Structure formats: C-alpha cells, structure tokens
Amino acid sequence: MLSSKDFETPFFTKRDIGYRLRKSADSVSGYLKRETSSGRVIRVRKGLYAFPENKDGLIDGRILSQNIYGPSYISMEYALSYNDLIPESVYTITNVSLNKSKHFSTPLGEFSYQRVPQKILFSQVERIQGQRGGCLFVAQPLKALCDTLYCGKKSWTCLIDACSDLRIDHEDFPDVRATDVDELMENYRNSRIHKFLTSFRKEAK
C-alpha cells in the first residue's frame, strides 16, 4: 500500500501512481477508486490526489494551487496578505492565469483563478521553493495590485486610492523602481491599469 513517503510532494497525480505501482491505466483507475472510496486517499480534483495524513498542515495550499490549475501564480488579495500588506486573513488562495477563470472547492481548501490577459504571465512573479518539494509563484505587490484592479474593475487612479480601498498603510507599500513600472505597463494592455501605473510611476524611483 502506498503512503505519502512514496512521493516527493504531499500530493500526486494519476501518472505518479502508475509509475510507483508499475500498473496499467485501468489498474491505476481501479486502485484510486477503491482508495478514495475507503478514505485512504483524497481526491483534490480530477487527476490530482493526496493522502489524508497530509490534510492537516502538511500540505502547503499555496504550492498545491499551482498544481490544481495552471499555469498560474498567486496574486490579488492572497499575495497582498502574503506580503503583510492587508490586515485581514485571506482563506481563499487567489490566483491569476491566462486560462478561463475557475473556482475549485476541495477538501484541502478554496482556490480561485482569474483570467488576466498579459504578455508574459510570470513577469514580476517571485518563485519560492517549498519546504517539501514543489514551489510557489507569488506576484510582487505592484503586480498584485494591477491584477486586483483588473479583476475587481476598480477605478483607482493612484496608489493612495488602492491603499485606501484595500486598507493598506500607504507607508508600508514597498518602493518600486521606475523600470519595474515600465515593465508592467508593457506587460498589460488594459487602459485602467495603464492609467494607474502612469500615476504610480511619478512616485517610483
């Protein structure tokens, strides 16, 4: 019987199971059907699974979110919370993708994905190595604001507007280089984002 010790990460795919068991696709499907029915395996979504002993605290939902639907990166409210910029705890892991917007309610948490058109998806996204395999991708604060502006159809015209709306202490927002603002302006085509960034650039160094 397989356990979490057989895998590099706390979650695994149907292909991973097939590799470990050295069995056909039909045999793997039968195995997973039995194991999920008995509760020995958790079905996160189609094709993605985890063991119940990992449910409480051992699975990093932020890393898991990159495997549920992608390519994607963590952004908007969750990224701002991750960077200690908004006071509230955010329980839904909010992500951005170039694919169709989706929401997943799983035994391991809530995961939201919003489509935000842009030239380079991972521009100004930080890659962070997980403690037990896998990695997470988190938008830098200004990019998280741009995604929030787009998805929330905000009408911010400057950083003060955004900080007031999201209850961010303006003084806590990290300094951003003018070249980084220019990079984001090139990356997004949305007029509201461009208007916001044009104002922001005046404050950038």
N, CA, C and O of each residue as an XYZ file, in Angstrom:
820
protein
N       0.844     -1.193      0.000
C       0.000      0.000      0.000
C       0.882      1.247      0.000
O       1.834      1.347      0.774
N       0.556      2.186     -0.871
C       1.342      3.402     -0.972
C       1.032      4.359      0.175
O      -0.055      4.319      0.752
N       1.996      5.217      0.499
C       1.803      6.250      1.520
C       2.497      7.515      1.056
O       3.126      7.538     -0.002
N       2.380      8.565      1.850
C       2.986      9.851      1.481
C       4.496      9.758      1.358
O       5.111     10.576      0.673
N       5.109      8.766      2.018
C       6.569      8.621      1.961
C       7.046      8.173      0.581
O       8.233      8.258      0.267
N       6.114      7.697     -0.236
C       6.490      7.218     -1.570
C       6.590      8.336     -2.602
O       6.961      8.090     -3.750
N       6.259      9.571     -2.198
C       6.230     10.674     -3.153
C       7.053     11.852     -2.643
O       7.217     12.037     -1.437
N       7.565     12.641     -3.581
C       8.395     13.789     -3.218
C       7.578     14.927     -2.636
O       8.091     15.716     -1.842
N       6.308     15.023     -3.022
C       5.428     16.060     -2.501
C       4.217     15.403     -1.840
O       3.942     14.232     -2.104
N       3.481     16.132     -0.982
C       2.327     15.548     -0.293
C       1.147     15.251     -1.208
O       0.196     14.596     -0.783
N       1.184     15.715     -2.455
C       0.101     15.444     -3.400
C       0.701     14.792     -4.646
O       1.899     14.917     -4.898
N      -0.108     14.117     -5.400
C       0.414     13.328     -6.508
C      -0.654     13.174     -7.585
O      -1.839     13.403     -7.346
N      -0.210     12.786     -8.767
C      -1.106     12.624     -9.898
C      -1.350     11.147    -10.190
O      -0.697     10.262     -9.637
N      -2.295     10.919    -11.064
C      -2.578      9.551    -11.507
C      -1.348      8.941    -12.166
O      -1.079      7.750    -12.011
N      -0.611      9.750    -12.893
C       0.612      9.267    -13.529
C       1.644      8.851    -12.493
O       2.329      7.844    -12.670
N       1.761      9.623    -11.407
C       2.692      9.265    -10.330
C       2.360      7.897     -9.755
O       3.253      7.089     -9.499
N       1.066      7.642     -9.554
C       0.630      6.349     -9.016
C       1.003      5.222     -9.980
O       1.503      4.177     -9.563
N       0.755      5.442    -11.266
C       1.080      4.431    -12.255
C       2.561      4.092    -12.273
O       2.950      2.936    -12.433
N       3.388      5.137    -12.103
C       4.835      4.924    -12.086
C       5.240      4.103    -10.866
O       6.073      3.203    -10.970
N       4.654      4.412     -9.711
C       5.002      3.702     -8.482
C       4.504      2.261     -8.486
O       5.214      1.357     -8.045
N       3.297      2.045     -8.978
C       2.713      0.710     -8.943
C       3.117     -0.156    -10.132
O       2.944     -1.374    -10.111
N       3.653      0.481    -11.164
C       4.017     -0.242    -12.385
C       2.810     -0.984    -12.951
O       2.904     -2.149    -13.337
N       1.665     -0.282    -12.994
C       0.435     -0.902    -13.460
C      -0.156     -0.119    -14.624
O       0.246      1.015    -14.887
N      -1.114     -0.730    -15.321
C      -1.772     -0.096    -16.454
C      -2.688      1.021    -15.967
O      -2.982      1.132    -14.777
N      -3.131      1.845    -16.912
C      -4.024      2.951    -16.570
C      -5.320      2.444    -15.954
O      -5.837      3.052    -15.017
N      -5.854      1.333    -16.469
C      -7.091      0.769    -15.927
C      -6.895      0.285    -14.497
O      -7.763      0.483    -13.647
N      -5.759     -0.348    -14.233
C      -5.467     -0.836    -12.879
C      -5.313      0.327    -11.900
O      -5.765      0.258    -10.758
N      -4.670      1.391    -12.365
C      -4.493      2.573    -11.521
C      -5.845      3.207    -11.221
O      -6.091      3.632    -10.092
N      -6.722      3.277    -12.213
C      -8.064      3.835    -12.002
C      -8.828      3.026    -10.967
O      -9.497      3.588    -10.100
N      -8.725      1.706    -11.057
C      -9.383      0.847    -10.074
C      -8.819      1.040     -8.685
O      -9.565      1.088     -7.707
N      -7.502      1.153     -8.592
C      -6.843      1.381     -7.302
C      -7.320      2.686     -6.666
O      -7.665      2.726     -5.485
N      -7.335      3.749     -7.465
C      -7.738      5.049     -6.937
C      -9.209      5.071     -6.546
O      -9.583      5.720     -5.569
N     -10.037      4.375     -7.295
C     -11.460      4.303     -6.951
C     -11.650      3.636     -5.598
O     -12.445      4.099     -4.779
N     -10.924      2.553     -5.362
C     -11.021      1.850     -4.071
C     -10.467      2.712     -2.937
O     -11.068      2.805     -1.866
N      -9.322      3.338     -3.183
C      -8.670      4.099     -2.118
C      -9.452      5.366     -1.754
O      -9.522      5.726     -0.579
N     -10.033      6.039     -2.735
C     -10.832      7.233     -2.425
C     -12.146      6.850     -1.741
O     -12.619      7.566     -0.859
N     -12.732      5.732     -2.143
C     -13.977      5.272     -1.513
C     -13.756      4.920     -0.049
O     -14.628      5.143      0.792
N     -12.585      4.370      0.247
C     -12.285      3.964      1.625
C     -11.793      5.127      2.476
O     -11.709      5.012      3.699
N     -11.466      6.254      1.831
C     -10.952      7.407      2.568
C      -9.456      7.381      2.768
O      -8.910      8.253      3.443
N      -8.772      6.388      2.189
C      -7.315      6.313      2.343
C      -6.592      7.287      1.413
O      -5.406      7.565      1.590
N      -7.323      7.800      0.420
C      -6.778      8.797     -0.498
C      -7.826      9.888     -0.688
O      -9.019      9.595     -0.764
N      -7.391     11.134     -0.763
C      -8.283     12.270     -1.003
C      -8.181     12.674     -2.473
O      -7.084     12.841     -3.005
N      -9.319     12.827     -3.110
C      -9.337     13.349     -4.480
C      -9.453     14.869     -4.409
O     -10.480     15.398     -3.985
N      -8.408     15.562     -4.822
C      -8.401     17.023     -4.789
C      -9.186     17.562     -5.988
O     -10.055     18.421     -5.835
N      -8.883     17.068     -7.136
C      -9.621     17.335     -8.383
C      -9.300     16.191     -9.320
O      -8.500     15.319     -8.981
N      -9.898     16.181    -10.470
C      -9.650     15.102    -11.414
C      -8.157     14.993    -11.718
O      -7.533     15.938    -12.201
N      -7.604     13.824    -11.425
C      -6.203     13.566    -11.721
C      -5.224     13.974    -10.645
O      -4.032     13.694    -10.776
N      -5.681     14.633     -9.572
C      -4.784     15.092     -8.511
C      -5.276     14.589     -7.163
O      -6.453     14.741     -6.836
N      -4.375     13.986     -6.368
C      -4.763     13.304     -5.135
C      -3.793     13.621     -4.000
O      -2.709     14.161     -4.221
N      -4.206     13.276     -2.783
C      -3.359     13.442     -1.598
C      -3.744     12.384     -0.574
O      -4.820     11.791     -0.659
N      -2.866     12.152      0.391
C      -3.174     11.225      1.468
C      -3.768     11.994      2.653
O      -3.348     13.120      2.920
N      -4.731     11.410      3.364
C      -5.395     12.131      4.461
C      -4.458     12.546      5.583
O      -4.732     13.525      6.278
N      -3.347     11.816      5.779
C      -2.433     12.211      6.862
C      -1.768     13.544      6.558
O      -1.176     14.162      7.443
N      -1.862     13.991      5.305
C      -1.289     15.281      4.928
C      -2.296     16.422      5.026
O      -1.944     17.585      4.830
N      -3.542     16.090      5.328
C      -4.605     17.091      5.244
C      -4.412     18.236      6.225
O      -4.664     19.392      5.884
N      -3.969     17.933      7.433
C      -3.871     18.955      8.471
C      -2.451     19.502      8.588
O      -1.650     19.014      9.386
N      -2.157     20.498      7.802
C      -0.918     21.233      7.992
C       0.263     20.810      7.146
O       1.189     21.601      6.967
N       0.273     19.597      6.618
C       1.446     19.150      5.886
C       1.432     19.567      4.424
O       2.480     19.638      3.783
N       0.252     19.842      3.902
C       0.166     20.290      2.514
C       0.150     21.813      2.474
O      -0.689     22.449      3.112
N       1.073     22.385      1.729
C       1.094     23.835      1.538
C       0.112     24.160      0.424
O       0.381     23.895     -0.747
N      -1.028     24.737      0.792
C      -2.060     25.035     -0.188
C      -1.595     25.960     -1.278
O      -2.127     25.929     -2.388
N      -0.605     26.789     -0.981
C      -0.103     27.725     -1.986
C       0.621     26.973     -3.106
O       0.491     27.314     -4.281
N       1.383     25.949     -2.725
C       2.044     25.113     -3.732
C       1.007     24.263     -4.456
O       1.069     24.090     -5.673
N       0.061     23.741     -3.698
C      -0.994     22.923     -4.287
C      -1.755     23.712     -5.357
O      -2.145     23.161     -6.386
N      -1.959     25.004     -5.102
C      -2.738     25.820     -6.042
C      -2.096     25.866     -7.426
O      -2.798     25.977     -8.431
N      -0.770     25.781     -7.484
C      -0.078     25.801     -8.771
C      -0.303     24.511     -9.555
O      -0.128     24.470    -10.773
N      -0.697     23.457     -8.833
C      -0.901     22.153     -9.462
C      -2.367     21.865     -9.775
O      -2.672     20.985    -10.580
N      -3.262     22.600     -9.146
C      -4.694     22.390     -9.404
C      -5.079     22.914    -10.777
O      -5.841     22.272    -11.499
N      -4.553     24.085    -11.141
C      -4.942     24.726    -12.398
C      -3.824     25.655    -12.817
O      -3.370     26.488    -12.033
N      -3.392     25.515    -14.029
C      -2.281     26.365    -14.421
C      -2.021     26.332    -15.916
O      -2.742     25.701    -16.689
N      -0.952     27.045    -16.296
C      -0.016     27.756    -15.427
C      -0.691     28.937    -14.730
O      -1.551     29.608    -15.300
N      -0.281     29.171    -13.491
C      -0.893     30.238    -12.698
C       0.096     30.716    -11.646
O       1.119     30.077    -11.398
N      -0.223     31.845    -11.034
C       0.568     32.353     -9.918
C      -0.375     32.971     -8.895
O      -1.474     33.397     -9.247
N       0.040     33.025     -7.637
C      -0.749     33.606     -6.560
C      -0.705     35.124     -6.677
O       0.363     35.712     -6.849
N      -1.870     35.751     -6.582
C      -1.927     37.199     -6.747
C      -3.098     37.768     -5.965
O      -3.700     37.087     -5.135
N      -3.409     39.015     -6.243
C      -4.541     39.727     -5.652
C      -4.505     39.666     -4.122
O      -3.445     39.843     -3.522
N      -5.654     39.417     -3.490
C      -5.738     39.524     -2.035
C      -4.747     38.614     -1.312
O      -4.123     39.017     -0.331
N      -4.606     37.375     -1.810
C      -3.737     36.443     -1.097
C      -2.270     36.885     -1.188
O      -1.534     36.787     -0.206
N      -1.846     37.365     -2.348
C      -0.467     37.827     -2.486
C      -0.203     39.051     -1.611
O       0.873     39.182     -1.028
N      -1.181     39.941     -1.523
C      -1.022     41.128     -0.673
C      -0.964     40.728      0.796
O      -0.206     41.308      1.573
N      -1.767     39.736      1.173
C      -1.719     39.228      2.539
C      -0.383     38.521      2.810
O       0.200     38.672      3.883
N       0.084     37.760      1.838
C       1.364     37.059      1.948
C       2.500     38.053      2.211
O       3.447     37.753      2.939
N       2.390     39.229      1.613
C       3.412     40.263      1.792
C       3.107     41.205      2.965
O       3.713     42.268      3.097
N       2.156     40.794      3.812
C       1.814     41.538      5.036
C       1.352     42.965      4.748
O       1.665     43.884      5.505
N       0.610     43.150      3.657
C       0.157     44.492      3.299
C      -1.301     44.743      3.648
O      -1.684     45.894      3.863
N      -2.121     43.711      3.711
C      -3.514     43.908      4.104
C      -3.748     43.235      5.449
O      -3.170     42.184      5.725
N      -4.592     43.832      6.290
C      -4.750     43.348      7.659
C      -5.528     42.051      7.799
O      -5.311     41.309      8.757
N      -6.435     41.758      6.860
C      -7.290     40.592      7.013
C      -6.591     39.316      6.567
O      -5.740     39.333      5.677
N      -6.970     38.201      7.207
C      -6.511     36.899      6.734
C      -7.331     36.531      5.503
O      -8.536     36.778      5.456
N      -6.687     35.953      4.527
C      -7.359     35.560      3.289
C      -7.342     34.044      3.206
O      -6.275     33.431      3.168
N      -8.525     33.438      3.179
C      -8.612     31.982      3.245
C      -8.724     31.334      1.875
O      -8.326     30.181      1.707
N      -9.260     32.053      0.889
C      -9.272     31.546     -0.479
C      -7.958     31.944     -1.131
O      -7.588     33.118     -1.116
N      -7.249     30.976     -1.703
C      -5.992     31.276     -2.367
C      -6.313     31.794     -3.761
O      -6.782     31.048     -4.620
N      -6.055     33.073     -3.973
C      -6.428     33.740     -5.222
C      -5.262     33.695     -6.204
O      -4.133     34.052     -5.867
N      -5.553     33.255     -7.405
C      -4.531     33.061     -8.426
C      -4.909     33.770     -9.723
O      -6.066     34.127     -9.944
N      -3.915     33.962    -10.561
C      -4.117     34.535    -11.891
C      -3.587     33.557    -12.925
O      -2.550     32.923    -12.726
N      -4.309     33.442    -14.027
C      -3.931     32.558    -15.119
C      -4.287     33.230    -16.435
O      -5.033     34.208    -16.458
N      -3.756     32.708    -17.518
C      -4.162     33.159    -18.843
C      -5.347     32.357    -19.350
O      -5.939     32.680    -20.380
N      -5.687     31.304    -18.612
C      -6.804     30.443    -19.000
C      -8.125     30.964    -18.438
O      -8.155     31.980    -17.744
N      -9.192     30.276    -18.738
C     -10.531     30.656    -18.297
C     -10.615     30.716    -16.773
O     -10.033     29.876    -16.087
N     -11.333     31.704    -16.242
C     -11.493     31.834    -14.790
C     -12.239     30.619    -14.230
O     -13.199     30.132    -14.827
N     -11.773     30.142    -13.071
C     -12.395     28.979    -12.436
C     -12.285     29.099    -10.924
O     -11.467     29.859    -10.406
N     -13.126     28.332    -10.219
C     -13.059     28.243     -8.758
C     -13.146     26.768     -8.381
O     -13.983     26.034     -8.906
N     -12.273     26.339     -7.464
C     -12.261     24.957     -7.016
C     -12.498     24.901     -5.506
O     -11.750     25.494     -4.729
N     -13.538     24.189     -5.107
C     -13.773     23.893     -3.686
C     -13.288     22.473     -3.456
O     -13.859     21.532     -4.007
N     -12.252     22.300     -2.657
C     -11.646     20.986     -2.457
C     -11.604     20.650     -0.973
O     -11.811     21.531     -0.139
N     -11.340     19.389     -0.627
C     -11.179     19.022      0.785
C      -9.996     19.719      1.438
O      -9.865     19.709      2.662
N      -9.139     20.321      0.632
C      -7.936     20.964      1.154
C      -7.985     22.485      1.055
O      -6.976     23.155      1.275
N      -9.151     23.032      0.726
C      -9.284     24.478      0.709
C      -9.967     25.009     -0.539
O     -10.348     24.258     -1.437
N     -10.112     26.339     -0.567
C     -10.759     27.035     -1.674
C      -9.687     27.690     -2.548
O      -8.759     28.330     -2.052
N      -9.840     27.514     -3.843
C      -8.851     28.036     -4.786
C      -9.568     28.758     -5.918
O     -10.413     28.183     -6.604
N      -9.218     30.032     -6.102
C      -9.850     30.856     -7.124
C      -8.816     31.241     -8.179
O      -7.675     31.569     -7.853
N      -9.225     31.199     -9.443
C      -8.337     31.540    -10.560
C      -9.050     32.545    -11.466
O     -10.166     32.302    -11.924
N      -8.397     33.662    -11.712
C      -8.963     34.697    -12.564
C      -8.091     34.885    -13.804
O      -6.862     34.883    -13.722
N      -8.742     35.044    -14.940
C      -8.011     35.275    -16.178
C      -7.638     36.753    -16.275
O      -8.501     37.629    -16.206
N      -6.352     37.013    -16.435
C      -5.865     38.383    -16.623
C      -4.961     38.386    -17.853
O      -3.850     37.860    -17.793
N      -5.408     38.965    -18.962
C      -4.584     38.991    -20.179
C      -3.302     39.782    -19.951
O      -3.328     40.870    -19.376
N      -2.194     39.235    -20.400
C      -0.903     39.904    -20.305
C       0.080     39.208    -21.238
O      -0.153     38.077    -21.666
N       1.164     39.880    -21.546
C       2.131     39.328    -22.495
C       2.946     38.203    -21.875
O       3.098     37.138    -22.473
N       3.471     38.437    -20.677
C       4.316     37.444    -20.015
C       3.704     37.147    -18.651
O       3.716     37.999    -17.762
N       3.173     35.945    -18.486
C       2.441     35.600    -17.273
C       3.282     35.776    -16.012
O       2.797     36.321    -15.021
N       4.518     35.330    -16.035
C       5.335     35.318    -14.825
C       6.251     36.529    -14.686
O       7.212     36.504    -13.917
N       5.951     37.579    -15.427
C       6.692     38.824    -15.253
C       6.430     39.373    -13.855
O       5.275     39.524    -13.455
N       7.504     39.677    -13.099
C       7.428     40.193    -11.723
C       6.642     39.244    -10.807
O       5.818     39.668     -9.997
N       6.924     37.970    -10.965
C       6.383     36.933    -10.080
C       7.562     36.231     -9.428
O       8.484     35.786    -10.112
N       7.530     36.134     -8.110
C       8.634     35.531     -7.368
C       8.435     34.019     -7.233
O       7.351     33.557     -6.877
N       9.480     33.265     -7.518
C       9.458     31.815     -7.346
C      10.048     31.464     -5.995
O      11.187     31.828     -5.703
N       9.285     30.757     -5.164
C       9.710     30.421     -3.800
C       9.701     28.905     -3.638
O       8.687     28.253     -3.889
N      10.820     28.354     -3.223
C      10.933     26.913     -3.055
C      10.184     26.456     -1.813
O      10.317     27.061     -0.749
N       9.392     25.384     -1.941
C       8.671     24.841     -0.801
C       9.576     24.016      0.098
O      10.661     23.608     -0.315
N       9.137     23.770      1.324
C       9.946     23.014      2.279
C       9.978     21.523      1.961
O      10.934     20.827      2.304
N       8.916     21.036      1.297
C       8.898     19.626      0.946
C       8.542     19.457     -0.536
O       7.450     19.010     -0.886
N       9.474     19.819     -1.371
C       9.253     19.709     -2.799
C       8.281     20.756     -3.311
O       7.563     21.389     -2.537
N       8.266     20.929     -4.611
C       7.358     21.892     -5.212
C       7.808     23.317     -4.946
O       8.749     23.556     -4.188
N       7.136     24.242     -5.568
C       7.438     25.657     -5.367
C       6.164     26.458     -5.584
O       5.209     25.987     -6.200
N       6.174     27.673     -5.066
C       5.031     28.544     -5.262
C       5.473     29.793     -5.995
O       6.625     30.214     -5.887
N       4.553     30.385     -6.743
C       4.824     31.580     -7.514
C       3.901     32.682     -7.003
O       2.679     32.543     -7.042
N       4.486     33.771     -6.527
C       3.715     34.849     -5.891
C       3.999     36.175     -6.585
O       5.156     36.552     -6.774
N       2.934     36.877     -6.961
C       3.085     38.181     -7.599
C       3.705     39.182     -6.637
O       3.367     39.209     -5.453
N       4.610     40.000     -7.147
C       5.130     41.096     -6.352
C       4.000     42.099     -6.103
O       3.048     42.154     -6.881
N       4.091     42.897     -5.027
C       2.958     43.723     -4.602
C       2.317     44.590     -5.674
O       1.090     44.640     -5.761
N       3.114     45.280     -6.497
C       2.513     46.157     -7.503
C       1.765     45.344     -8.558
O       0.708     45.758     -9.033
N       2.308     44.205     -8.916
C       1.615     43.355     -9.887
C       0.314     42.830     -9.283
O      -0.701     42.743     -9.974
N       0.341     42.478     -7.989
C      -0.881     42.020     -7.317
C      -1.948     43.109     -7.335
O      -3.134     42.813     -7.475
N      -1.533     44.374     -7.193
C      -2.490     45.487     -7.279
C      -3.064     45.607     -8.691
O      -4.262     45.833     -8.859
N      -2.216     45.458     -9.696
C      -2.688     45.540    -11.082
C      -3.727     44.457    -11.370
O      -4.742     44.719    -12.016
N      -3.468     43.246    -10.891
C      -4.416     42.143    -11.093
C      -5.724     42.408    -10.350
O      -6.807     42.114    -10.856
N      -5.611     42.963     -9.153
C      -6.806     43.285     -8.369
C      -7.626     44.368     -9.062
O      -8.853     44.293     -9.111
N      -6.948     45.359     -9.589
C      -7.619     46.444    -10.315
C      -8.389     45.887    -11.508
O      -9.535     46.264    -11.754
N      -7.746     44.989    -12.239
C      -8.378     44.419    -13.435
C      -9.572     43.530    -13.070
O     -10.662     43.689    -13.620
N      -9.359     42.603    -12.147
C     -10.416     41.626    -11.820
C     -11.567     42.262    -11.051
O     -12.724     41.878    -11.228
N     -11.253     43.229    -10.200
C     -12.288     43.881     -9.411
C     -12.911     45.079    -10.096
O     -13.775     45.752     -9.533
N     -12.461     45.344    -11.333
C     -12.958     46.502    -12.098
C     -12.897     47.783    -11.257
O     -13.835     48.580    -11.230
N     -11.768     47.949    -10.577
C     -11.563     49.125     -9.745
C     -11.325     50.370    -10.610
O     -11.007     50.272    -11.795
N     -11.485     51.523     -9.993
C     -11.263     52.780    -10.710
C     -10.132     53.577    -10.064
O     -10.148     54.808    -10.079
N      -9.148     52.870     -9.493
C      -8.034     53.566     -8.857
C      -7.267     54.390     -9.885
O      -7.035     53.946    -11.009
N      -6.883     55.585     -9.483
C      -6.064     56.422    -10.355
C      -4.673     56.649     -9.772
O      -3.808     57.231    -10.428
N      -4.456     56.187     -8.534
C      -3.154     56.341     -7.906
C      -3.018     55.332     -6.778
O      -3.984     54.658     -6.419
N      -1.822     55.228     -6.222
C      -1.559     54.269     -5.153
C      -2.393     54.572     -3.914
O      -2.839     53.651     -3.230
N      -2.606     55.834     -3.619
C      -3.393     56.203     -2.436
C      -4.812     55.651     -2.549
O      -5.376     55.188     -1.558
N      -5.391     55.697     -3.746
C      -6.725     55.129     -3.955
C      -6.736     53.636     -3.624
O      -7.626     53.148     -2.929
N      -5.739     52.928     -4.130
C      -5.664     51.477     -3.913
C      -5.475     51.161     -2.436
O      -6.131     50.271     -1.894
N      -4.580     51.890     -1.794
C      -4.300     51.644     -0.373
C      -5.535     51.926      0.485
O      -5.829     51.180      1.419
N      -6.250     52.995      0.169
C      -7.456     53.338      0.919
C      -8.532     52.270      0.742
O      -9.189     51.883      1.708
N      -8.711     51.797     -0.480
C      -9.732     50.788     -0.777
C      -9.431     49.468     -0.089
O     -10.339     48.806      0.413
N      -8.150     49.078     -0.061
C      -7.756     47.779      0.484
C      -7.290     47.861      1.936
O      -6.898     46.855      2.528
N      -7.334     49.045      2.494
C      -6.888     49.267      3.887
C      -5.411     48.907      4.064
O      -5.018     48.283      5.050
N      -4.609     49.317      3.082
C      -3.164     49.163      3.167
C      -2.570     50.456      3.705
O      -2.967     51.543      3.284
N      -1.633     50.351      4.622
C      -0.923     51.537      5.091
C       0.005     51.994      3.960
O       0.935     51.283      3.578
N      -0.262     53.178      3.440
C       0.495     53.689      2.300
C       1.992     53.663      2.555
O       2.772     53.400      1.640
N       2.398     53.932      3.783
C       3.822     53.978      4.117
C       4.460     52.596      4.092
O       5.680     52.481      3.981
N       3.649     51.545      4.193
C       4.179     50.179      4.210
C       4.395     49.604      2.814
O       5.056     48.578      2.652
N       3.832     50.274      1.808
C       3.969     49.715      0.467
C       5.416     49.845      0.018
O       5.993     50.930      0.095
N       6.011     48.748     -0.451
C       7.446     48.771     -0.789
C       7.762     49.685     -1.968
O       6.928     49.905     -2.847
N       8.978     50.209     -1.967
C       9.434     51.039     -3.078
C       9.513     50.207     -4.348
O       9.867     49.029     -4.310
N       9.187     50.815     -5.446
C       9.221     50.148     -6.749
C      10.044     51.001     -7.706
O       9.867     52.217     -7.776
N      10.939     50.357     -8.439
C      11.767     51.086     -9.401
C      10.936     51.482    -10.624
O       9.988     50.792    -10.997
N      11.307     52.595    -11.230
C      10.609     53.063    -12.420
C      10.666     52.028    -13.533
O       9.711     51.872    -14.294
N      11.796     51.315    -13.628
C      11.931     50.290    -14.667
C      10.930     49.145    -14.461
O      10.456     48.549    -15.428
N      10.614     48.842    -13.197
C       9.627     47.798    -12.921
C       8.227     48.247    -13.331
O       7.435     47.456    -13.845
N       7.933     49.526    -13.098
C       6.640     50.073    -13.526
C       6.540     50.013    -15.050
O       5.502     49.636    -15.595
N       7.619     50.387    -15.730
C       7.632     50.347    -17.193
C       7.410     48.926    -17.707
O       6.714     48.710    -18.699
N       8.008     47.975    -17.018
C       7.856     46.569    -17.415
C       6.397     46.128    -17.310
O       5.891     45.421    -18.181
N       5.729     46.549    -16.241
C       4.320     46.195    -16.074
C       3.445     46.899    -17.106
O       2.479     46.318    -17.600
N       3.777     48.140    -17.432
C       2.997     48.863    -18.437
C       3.107     48.177    -19.790
O       2.153     48.156    -20.569
N       4.274     47.620    -20.060
C       4.473     46.892    -21.310
C       3.749     45.541    -21.278
O       3.313     45.032    -22.311
N       3.632     44.979    -20.091
C       3.059     43.637    -19.950
C       1.531     43.617    -20.065
O       0.952     42.677    -20.609
N       0.883     44.676    -19.540
C      -0.582     44.756    -19.569
C      -1.048     45.705    -20.676
O      -0.363     46.669    -21.016
N      -2.219     45.414    -21.224
C      -2.783     46.276    -22.251
C      -4.009     47.038    -21.761
O      -4.525     47.903    -22.468
N      -4.472     46.723    -20.564
C      -5.692     47.314    -20.048
C      -5.513     48.806    -19.764
O      -4.517     49.208    -19.162
N      -6.463     49.618    -20.189
C      -6.335     51.077    -20.055
C      -6.395     51.519    -18.597
O      -5.707     52.468    -18.221
N      -7.202     50.854    -17.763
C      -7.284     51.241    -16.351
C      -5.964     50.955    -15.636
O      -5.528     51.732    -14.787
N      -5.334     49.833    -15.988
C      -4.030     49.516    -15.401
C      -2.992     50.533    -15.855
O      -2.168     50.972    -15.053
N      -3.018     50.910    -17.115
C      -2.052     51.895    -17.628
C      -2.222     53.243    -16.940
O      -1.237     53.905    -16.612
N      -3.464     53.646    -16.723
C      -3.715     54.922    -16.053
C      -3.186     54.890    -14.623
O      -2.584     55.856    -14.153
N      -3.413     53.783    -13.942
C      -2.941     53.604    -12.565
C      -1.412     53.619    -12.528
O      -0.817     54.295    -11.689
N      -0.780     52.878    -13.432
C       0.676     52.784    -13.435
C       1.334     54.097    -13.842
O       2.418     54.421    -13.357
N       0.692     54.853    -14.724
C       1.235     56.154    -15.121
C       1.336     57.073    -13.916
O       2.324     57.787    -13.748
N       0.301     57.051    -13.074
C       0.328     57.846    -11.851
C       1.368     57.307    -10.882
O       2.092     58.070    -10.241
N       1.435     55.973    -10.781
C       2.383     55.339     -9.851
C       3.825     55.644    -10.240
O       4.689     55.801     -9.377
N       4.077     55.727    -11.530
C       5.448     55.933    -11.992
C       6.024     57.251    -11.505
O       7.237     57.367    -11.326
N       5.180     58.238    -11.289
C       5.632     59.539    -10.803
C       6.218     59.428     -9.403
O       7.040     60.247     -8.991
N       5.774     58.383     -8.666
C       6.269     58.191     -7.299
C       7.443     57.222     -7.262
O       8.137     57.118     -6.251
N       7.664     56.507     -8.374
C       8.718     55.489     -8.390
C      10.098     56.127     -8.468
O      10.256     57.279     -8.875
N      11.092     55.339     -8.064
C      12.474     55.838     -8.045
C      13.211     55.398     -9.309
O      14.387     55.718     -9.481
